[in-house]
Amino acid sequence: MMQLSADMLALADEYGINPSTFPLLQVEGGALTSIGAYLNEKGLSKAVLIMDAQTRAAAGDKLAALLERENIHVQTIELLANHHGQVNADEASLVQVLVETPGDIDVLLAVGAGTIHDITRFCSQKLSIPFVAVPTAASVDGFTSKGAPLILRGVKQTIQTAAPIAVFADLDVLCAAPRPLTAAGFGDILGKFTSLLDWEISARVGGEPYNALAAKMTRHSLDTCVDHVEEIAKADEAGIRILMEALIESGLVMQVLDFSRPASGAEHHLSHYWEMHLLETDKRQLLHGAKVGVACSIITELYKDWIEQFDPSEAKGAYAPGLQEHWEEISLMIAALPTPEALQYYLYQVGAPASAEEIGIGSGLVQNSLNEAYHLRDRCTGLLLINQFKNKQISYPLQDRISSQ
């Protein structure tokens, strides 16, 4: 069992949350073999496994056989891919699960990565049936969170739904996952460099809710992954355990706070903006963490340019006093971020794409996102402030902007 840290217990206590309401967490080799006994102990004898063709092969068929051996009645739902060969968390997938789930089912099992968990957690809440998370890749930090980012009428929106009652992360399955998925999990964690900074800015300048312990825990997850980047790149059991536990802990912090600020700043806003563009133009979706990793490096470069060029005494408007008061502090925090090149090197080490070009996002789209993506969430990020106080459009690549001044 993955033990909750003393910090996590203290954070739960601060928010009046009983630790017994957290999901059971098992991160170990062979974890699939423990699920049947857990379900029997909870009296959950009729299960639906929700998966796609890839995750059926990775773990779904094996899990179904294991559960049947434990006298659990199993039905499977294999989500249908769209014309890009992808499963999205959209109306078609949600309705497929709602229609194909029989009325007498006790438990849903999400067997897959982020998208399958988002579909399952929404249906779990709507059907009032608990769900168990069975990740097949260490690819996102959302396994334990309540937020389900869904695509509804072609627009991405996050809906607060249900958290899992248990997470069984089988290291044998996770280590065998396709490398881009593990690299995306690392990218999602790397994005905490800018999300934590944006949270500091939003607290100081925007007066938004902040919790130092939650920030410390999220930073610990980030530092642990960066310190062990070589083991994560090897995808051996030690490295994948570190990554998976960091992703789970980050998700639990969001679950306690009931918002995503520690893990989602301007880098996530760029990622969502690009994703919405891909939806509008009917393109293949990209892995969430791959976009976040790339966006983190772009935002870091933008922020480092900002502290060199911006004169806060010229700022006017609602955010100006807070920005002027805290400018020195914010500048030091931005200066302390790794360089964009260092962030890109971490991404290369794990086999993740490190530039927008590598994921097929053109300079024009990056430029539009730098000027517009801050509208997507009502949060006082560095990106919002840069846009509030800019005297001309942000141009991209950013080097052009510096040399032209």
C-alpha positions as CSV (number, residue, x, y, z in Angstrom):
1,M,0.0,0.0,0.0
2,M,1.1,3.5,-0.7
3,Q,1.1,5.3,2.7
4,L,-0.2,8.9,2.8
5,S,2.6,11.3,3.9
6,A,2.4,13.2,7.2
7,D,2.0,16.3,5.1
8,M,-1.0,14.9,3.3
9,L,-2.7,13.9,6.6
10,A,-2.0,17.4,8.0
11,L,-3.5,19.0,4.8
12,A,-6.6,16.8,5.1
13,D,-7.0,17.7,8.7
14,E,-6.7,21.4,7.9
15,Y,-9.6,21.1,5.5
16,G,-11.7,18.9,7.8
17,I,-11.4,15.8,5.6
18,N,-11.3,12.4,7.2
19,P,-8.4,10.4,5.7
20,S,-10.6,7.3,5.5
21,T,-12.4,9.0,2.6
22,F,-9.2,8.9,0.5
23,P,-9.0,6.1,-2.0
24,L,-7.1,3.0,-1.1
25,L,-3.7,3.3,-2.9
26,Q,-1.7,0.4,-4.2
27,V,1.4,1.1,-6.3
28,E,3.3,-2.2,-6.8
29,G,4.2,-5.0,-9.2
30,G,1.3,-7.4,-9.5
31,A,-1.3,-5.0,-8.1
32,L,-3.9,-6.4,-10.6
33,T,-4.0,-9.6,-8.6
34,S,-5.2,-7.7,-5.5
35,I,-8.3,-6.1,-7.0
36,G,-10.6,-9.2,-6.8
37,A,-10.1,-9.6,-3.1
38,Y,-10.7,-5.9,-2.5
39,L,-14.0,-6.0,-4.5
40,N,-15.1,-9.1,-2.6
41,E,-14.3,-7.5,0.7
42,K,-16.4,-4.5,-0.2
43,G,-19.3,-6.7,-1.4
44,L,-18.9,-5.4,-5.0
45,S,-19.6,-8.6,-7.0
46,K,-20.8,-7.2,-10.4
47,A,-18.2,-5.1,-12.2
48,V,-18.0,-3.3,-15.6
49,L,-14.5,-2.8,-17.0
50,I,-14.2,0.3,-19.2
51,M,-11.3,0.3,-21.6
52,D,-10.2,0.7,-25.2
53,A,-8.5,-1.7,-27.6
54,Q,-5.0,-0.8,-26.4
55,T,-5.7,-1.0,-22.7
56,R,-7.7,-4.2,-23.1
57,A,-4.5,-5.7,-24.4
58,A,-2.3,-4.0,-21.8
59,A,-4.4,-5.1,-18.8
60,G,-8.1,-5.4,-19.4
61,D,-8.3,-9.1,-20.5
62,K,-5.9,-10.1,-17.8
63,L,-7.9,-8.3,-15.1
64,A,-11.2,-9.7,-16.4
65,A,-9.8,-13.3,-16.1
66,L,-8.4,-12.6,-12.6
67,L,-11.8,-11.2,-11.4
68,E,-13.8,-14.1,-12.8
69,R,-11.5,-16.4,-10.9
70,E,-12.6,-14.5,-7.7
71,N,-16.3,-15.1,-8.6
72,I,-16.9,-11.5,-9.7
73,H,-19.3,-11.1,-12.5
74,V,-17.5,-9.1,-15.2
75,Q,-18.8,-7.2,-18.2
76,T,-16.5,-5.2,-20.4
77,I,-17.1,-2.0,-22.4
78,E,-14.6,-1.4,-25.1
79,L,-14.8,2.3,-26.0
80,L,-15.1,2.9,-29.8
81,A,-12.4,5.0,-31.4
82,N,-13.3,8.0,-33.6
83,H,-12.1,8.5,-37.2
84,H,-8.7,9.5,-35.9
85,G,-8.4,6.1,-34.1
86,Q,-8.7,7.9,-30.8
87,V,-11.1,7.7,-27.8
88,N,-12.1,11.1,-26.6
89,A,-14.0,12.0,-23.4
90,D,-16.9,13.3,-25.4
91,E,-20.6,12.7,-25.8
92,A,-20.2,9.6,-27.9
93,S,-18.0,7.9,-25.3
94,L,-20.0,9.0,-22.3
95,V,-23.3,7.8,-23.9
96,Q,-21.7,4.5,-24.8
97,V,-20.8,3.8,-21.2
98,L,-24.2,5.0,-19.9
99,V,-26.1,2.9,-22.4
100,E,-23.9,-0.3,-22.1
101,T,-23.7,-0.4,-18.3
102,P,-26.4,-2.7,-16.9
103,G,-28.7,-1.5,-14.1
104,D,-27.5,-4.0,-11.5
105,I,-23.8,-3.2,-11.5
106,D,-21.9,-2.5,-8.2
107,V,-18.7,-1.0,-9.5
108,L,-17.0,0.5,-12.5
109,L,-13.3,-0.1,-13.2
110,A,-11.4,2.4,-15.4
111,V,-8.7,0.4,-17.2
112,G,-6.6,3.0,-19.0
113,A,-4.9,6.3,-18.9
114,G,-6.3,9.8,-18.4
115,T,-9.2,9.9,-20.9
116,I,-10.7,6.6,-19.8
117,H,-10.6,7.8,-16.2
118,D,-12.4,11.0,-17.2
119,I,-15.1,9.1,-18.9
120,T,-15.5,6.6,-16.1
121,R,-15.5,9.2,-13.3
122,F,-18.3,11.2,-15.0
123,C,-20.4,8.0,-15.5
124,S,-19.6,6.9,-12.0
125,Q,-21.2,10.0,-10.6
126,K,-24.2,10.0,-12.9
127,L,-25.0,6.4,-12.3
128,S,-24.2,6.6,-8.5
129,I,-21.9,3.6,-8.9
130,P,-18.4,3.8,-7.3
131,F,-15.3,3.4,-9.5
132,V,-11.9,1.9,-9.1
133,A,-8.9,3.4,-11.0
134,V,-6.6,0.9,-12.8
135,P,-4.1,3.1,-14.6
136,T,-2.3,1.5,-17.5
137,A,0.3,4.3,-17.8
138,A,1.9,6.9,-15.5
139,S,0.6,9.6,-17.8
140,V,-1.4,12.2,-15.9
141,D,-1.9,13.5,-12.4
142,G,-5.7,13.3,-12.6
143,F,-6.2,9.6,-11.6
144,T,-7.2,10.6,-8.0
145,S,-8.9,13.9,-8.7
146,K,-12.6,14.7,-9.0
147,G,-12.3,17.0,-12.1
148,A,-13.3,15.4,-15.4
149,P,-12.2,17.5,-18.4
150,L,-14.8,16.6,-21.0
151,I,-15.4,17.6,-24.6
152,L,-19.0,18.7,-24.9
153,R,-20.3,20.1,-28.2
154,G,-16.6,20.4,-29.3
155,V,-15.7,22.6,-26.3
156,K,-13.5,21.4,-23.4
157,Q,-14.9,21.9,-20.0
158,T,-13.9,20.5,-16.6
159,I,-16.8,19.1,-14.5
160,Q,-16.4,18.2,-10.8
161,T,-17.4,14.5,-10.6
162,A,-16.4,11.5,-8.5
163,A,-13.0,10.4,-7.1
164,P,-12.2,6.7,-7.2
165,I,-12.6,4.6,-4.1
166,A,-9.3,2.8,-4.8
167,V,-6.3,3.1,-7.2
168,F,-4.5,-0.1,-8.2
169,A,-1.4,0.9,-10.1
170,D,0.4,-2.2,-11.3
171,L,4.0,-1.4,-11.9
172,D,4.4,-4.4,-14.3
173,V,1.7,-2.8,-16.5
174,L,3.0,0.8,-16.1
175,C,6.6,-0.2,-16.9
176,A,5.4,-1.8,-20.1
177,A,3.4,1.2,-21.2
178,P,4.4,3.0,-24.4
179,R,7.2,5.4,-23.7
180,P,5.3,8.5,-24.9
181,L,2.7,8.0,-22.2
182,T,5.3,7.8,-19.4
183,A,7.0,10.8,-20.9
184,A,3.7,12.7,-20.9
185,G,3.3,11.9,-17.1
186,F,6.7,13.5,-16.6
187,G,5.6,16.5,-18.7
188,D,2.5,16.9,-16.6
189,I,4.7,17.0,-13.4
190,L,7.3,19.3,-15.0
191,G,4.5,21.8,-15.6
192,K,4.4,22.4,-11.8
193,F,7.4,24.7,-12.2
194,T,5.1,27.3,-13.8
195,S,1.8,26.3,-12.1
196,L,3.3,26.7,-8.6
197,L,4.8,30.1,-9.6
198,D,1.4,31.2,-11.1
199,W,-0.3,30.1,-7.8
200,E,2.2,32.4,-5.9
201,I,1.4,35.3,-8.3
202,S,-2.4,34.7,-8.1
203,A,-2.3,34.7,-4.3
204,R,-0.2,37.8,-4.0
205,V,-1.6,39.9,-6.8
206,G,-5.1,38.4,-7.3
207,G,-5.9,37.6,-3.7
208,E,-6.8,34.0,-4.7
209,P,-6.8,31.1,-2.1
210,Y,-3.4,29.7,-1.3
211,N,-2.0,27.0,0.9
212,A,1.7,26.8,1.7
213,L,1.6,23.1,2.7
214,A,-0.2,22.1,-0.5
215,A,2.5,24.1,-2.4
216,K,5.3,22.4,-0.5
217,M,3.9,19.0,-1.2
218,T,3.4,19.7,-5.0
219,R,7.0,21.1,-5.1
220,H,8.2,17.9,-3.4
221,S,6.5,15.7,-6.1
222,L,8.1,17.9,-8.8
223,D,11.6,17.9,-7.2
224,T,11.5,14.1,-6.6
225,C,10.8,13.5,-10.3
226,V,13.4,15.9,-11.6
227,D,16.0,14.4,-9.2
228,H,15.2,10.9,-10.6
229,V,14.7,11.8,-14.2
230,E,17.2,9.1,-15.3
231,E,15.4,6.3,-13.5
232,I,12.1,7.6,-15.0
233,A,13.7,7.6,-18.5
234,K,14.7,4.0,-18.0
235,A,11.1,3.1,-17.1
236,D,12.3,0.6,-14.6
237,E,10.2,-0.2,-11.5
238,A,12.0,2.3,-9.2
239,G,11.6,5.2,-11.7
240,I,8.0,4.4,-12.6
241,R,7.0,4.1,-8.9
242,I,8.5,7.6,-8.2
243,L,6.6,9.1,-11.1
244,M,3.3,7.3,-10.3
245,E,3.4,8.2,-6.6
246,A,4.2,11.9,-7.5
247,L,1.2,11.9,-10.0
248,I,-1.1,10.4,-7.3
249,E,0.0,12.8,-4.6
250,S,-0.5,15.8,-6.9
251,G,-4.0,14.6,-7.7
252,L,-4.8,14.1,-4.0
253,V,-3.7,17.6,-3.2
254,M,-6.1,18.9,-5.8
255,Q,-8.9,16.7,-4.3
256,V,-8.4,18.1,-0.8
257,L,-8.2,21.8,-2.0
258,D,-11.1,21.2,-4.4
259,F,-9.3,23.3,-7.0
260,S,-6.4,22.7,-9.4
261,R,-4.2,25.8,-8.9
262,P,-1.1,24.1,-7.5
263,A,-0.9,21.9,-10.6
264,S,-2.5,24.0,-13.3
265,G,-1.3,27.5,-14.4
266,A,-0.6,29.3,-17.6
267,E,1.1,26.2,-19.1
268,H,-2.2,24.3,-18.8
269,H,-4.1,27.3,-20.3
270,L,-1.8,27.1,-23.4
271,S,-2.3,23.3,-23.6
272,H,-6.1,23.7,-23.4
273,Y,-6.1,26.4,-26.0
274,W,-4.1,24.2,-28.4
275,E,-6.4,21.3,-27.7
276,M,-9.5,23.4,-28.5
277,H,-7.9,24.4,-31.8
278,L,-7.2,20.8,-32.7
279,L,-10.9,20.0,-31.9
280,E,-12.1,22.9,-34.0
281,T,-10.0,21.9,-37.0
282,D,-10.8,18.1,-36.5
283,K,-7.2,17.1,-35.9
284,R,-5.8,14.2,-33.8
285,Q,-5.5,15.0,-30.1
286,L,-2.1,15.2,-28.5
287,L,-1.2,13.7,-25.1
288,H,-2.0,16.1,-22.3
289,G,1.4,15.9,-20.6
290,A,3.2,16.3,-23.9
291,K,1.5,19.6,-24.4
292,V,2.0,20.7,-20.8
293,G,5.7,20.0,-20.9
294,V,6.2,22.0,-24.1
295,A,4.0,24.8,-22.8
296,C,5.9,25.0,-19.5
297,S,9.2,25.8,-21.3
298,I,7.4,28.4,-23.5
299,I,5.8,30.1,-20.5
300,T,9.1,30.1,-18.6
301,E,10.8,31.8,-21.5
302,L,8.0,34.4,-21.6
303,Y,8.2,35.1,-17.9
304,K,12.0,35.4,-17.9
305,D,11.7,38.0,-20.7
306,W,9.0,39.8,-18.8
307,I,11.1,40.4,-15.7
308,E,13.9,41.8,-17.8
309,Q,11.7,44.2,-19.8
310,F,8.7,45.2,-17.7
311,D,8.6,48.4,-15.6
312,P,5.9,47.8,-12.9
313,S,5.8,51.5,-12.1
314,E,4.0,52.0,-15.4
315,A,1.3,49.5,-14.6
316,K,-2.3,50.8,-14.2
317,G,-5.5,49.0,-13.3
318,A,-6.9,46.7,-10.7
319,Y,-3.9,44.4,-10.5
320,A,-1.2,47.2,-10.6
321,P,-0.9,47.9,-6.8
322,G,-0.5,44.2,-6.0
323,L,2.0,43.7,-8.8
324,Q,4.0,46.7,-7.8
325,E,4.1,45.7,-4.1
326,H,5.2,42.1,-4.9
327,W,7.3,42.7,-8.1
328,E,10.7,42.1,-6.5
329,E,9.5,38.8,-4.9
330,I,7.8,37.7,-8.1
331,S,10.9,38.6,-10.2
332,L,13.1,36.5,-7.8
333,M,10.8,33.5,-8.1
334,I,10.8,33.8,-11.9
335,A,14.6,34.1,-12.0
336,A,14.8,31.0,-9.9
337,L,12.9,28.9,-12.5
338,P,15.1,26.6,-14.5
339,T,16.0,28.0,-18.0
340,P,13.8,27.0,-20.9
341,E,16.8,25.0,-22.2
342,A,17.1,23.0,-18.9
343,L,13.4,22.2,-19.0
344,Q,13.7,21.0,-22.6
345,Y,16.7,18.9,-21.7
346,Y,14.6,17.2,-18.9
347,L,11.9,16.5,-21.5
348,Y,14.5,15.0,-24.0
349,Q,15.9,12.8,-21.2
350,V,12.6,11.0,-20.8
351,G,11.9,10.9,-24.5
352,A,9.2,13.6,-24.5
353,P,8.9,16.3,-27.2
354,A,10.4,19.5,-26.1
355,S,9.2,22.1,-28.6
356,A,5.9,23.2,-30.1
357,E,7.2,22.2,-33.6
358,E,7.8,18.6,-32.5
359,I,4.2,18.2,-31.5
360,G,2.9,19.9,-34.6
361,I,1.8,23.1,-33.0
362,G,2.8,26.0,-35.3
363,S,4.3,29.3,-34.3
364,G,1.1,31.1,-35.2
365,L,-1.0,29.0,-32.9
366,V,1.5,29.4,-30.0
367,Q,1.4,33.2,-30.6
368,N,-2.4,33.3,-30.5
369,S,-2.4,31.2,-27.3
370,L,0.1,33.6,-25.6
371,N,-2.2,36.5,-26.4
372,E,-5.6,34.8,-25.7
373,A,-5.3,31.6,-23.6
374,Y,-5.5,33.5,-20.3
375,H,-9.3,34.0,-21.0
376,L,-9.9,30.3,-20.5
377,R,-9.7,30.3,-16.7
378,D,-10.5,33.1,-14.3
379,R,-7.1,33.1,-12.6
380,C,-4.5,35.8,-12.0
381,T,-1.5,34.1,-13.7
382,G,1.6,35.7,-14.9
383,L,0.2,35.3,-18.4
384,L,-2.9,37.2,-17.5
385,L,-0.8,40.1,-16.0
386,I,1.5,40.2,-19.1
387,N,-1.6,40.5,-21.3
388,Q,-3.1,43.1,-19.0
389,F,-0.1,45.4,-19.2
390,K,1.3,44.7,-22.7
391,N,1.5,47.6,-25.1
392,K,1.5,45.4,-28.2
393,Q,0.8,41.8,-29.1
394,I,3.2,39.1,-27.8
395,S,5.0,37.7,-30.8
396,Y,6.4,34.2,-31.1
397,P,9.1,33.0,-31.3
398,L,10.0,35.1,-28.3
399,Q,13.5,35.9,-29.4
400,D,12.0,38.1,-32.2
401,R,10.3,40.2,-29.5
402,I,13.4,40.8,-27.6
403,S,15.6,41.8,-30.5
404,S,13.0,44.1,-32.0
405,Q,12.9,46.3,-28.9
